[in-house]
């Protein structure tokens, strides 16, 4: 039954205290709808403003990558230490426990393999599938400078439009072909194009010179791609530099699951990303935890 007592003494209206309007912690995301913000806050840690994404979507174009032959054995034990998983719907449905509380970023572009021209992608997953799988963002590859540059950019913009209707963020993944120069000038171009056309956050590679200009000129968060496997200390150093130069975290795959001690490595990466640990201390943590595996 409704409260019919309308006396001033029984209610806590606090007219003397204005309601707070909380700002959103993530760069360039303040004007997004509540659903978008909520999903992004499940990908990015609100306390640090950063994320440790575990990328295991390699098989969508190159098959059973080394370290991903058995996702149930190599990856599932890593899930507790990741903020989010980036993967395909096939792996999500068949291997990842539905009980996981971790956020999911779903690969939605595809269409070619390593045997063909990789930039010739299309949209391979419907928005209703993404909603059905309860994911937090959709990842689309963008090949700025590639043979099918226009098509890949339009793939992304279509996903932005569709995702916006459902409160679903779009992650633009900048691809670098064999003929493209990996420098700050290229990544400033690629990331800015993606942001200008609506991507909610962007995954791109780290460069030693000028990476801070890439993050500064991009109005949405940038997450550093891990790339090929390199020595653990070097990977931790790269992650540290990227975060100190403006990255909102990392999306690492091979530098974690191809490590000699993957569980130790992902915890060391977390220390760098979320606690601003130095590469030296993070590597010492990696070695200490690795001895216990």
ABEGO torsion letter per residue (X at the ends): XBBABABAAABBAGAABBBBBBBBABBGAAABBAAAAAAAAAABBAAAGBBBBBBAAAAAAAEBBBGAABAAAAAAAAAAABABBBBBAAAAAAABBAABABBBBBBABEGBBAABBAABBBBABBAAAAAAAGBABBBBBBBBGBAAAAAAAAAAAAAAAAAAAAGBBBBBBBBBBAABBBBAAAAAAAAAAAAAAGBABBBBBBBABGAAAAAAABABBBBBBAEBBBBAAAAAAAAAAAAAAGBAEBBBBAAAAABABAAAAAAAAAAAAAAGBBAAAAAAAAAAAAAAX
